[in-house]
Amino acid sequence: MTFNLSFWDLALWLAASSLVMLVASELLAPYFGRKTVLIDAKKLRIVAIIFSLASIFTIGVRVLSLTSG
């Protein structure tokens, strides 16, 4: 059984993941610093920004490959 993952699927996955992480980090912002929350909102936001930049990069590569023929 093979699982084919194209470059476009990777870009879509990165974009969706970064959106979910950014929303989660914003929802955790009022609770930052409390002992009950085990997720560090700053680190989550940084990872989400890295994922969004990777998604933008993959979309840029896709656009360049489509325009260059």
Rosetta blueprint (number, residue, H / E / L):
1 M L
2 T L
3 F L
4 N L
5 L L
6 S L
7 F H
8 W H
9 D H
10 L H
11 A H
12 L H
13 W H
14 L H
15 A H
16 A H
17 S H
18 S H
19 L H
20 V H
21 M H
22 L H
23 V H
24 A H
25 S H
26 E H
27 L H
28 L H
29 A H
30 P H
31 Y H
32 F L
33 G L
34 R L
35 K L
36 T L
37 V L
38 L L
39 I L
40 D L
41 A H
42 K H
43 K H
44 L H
45 R H
46 I H
47 V H
48 A H
49 I H
50 I H
51 F H
52 S H
53 L H
54 A H
55 S H
56 I H
57 F H
58 T H
59 I H
60 G H
61 V H
62 R H
63 V H
64 L H
65 S H
66 L H
67 T H
68 S H
69 G L
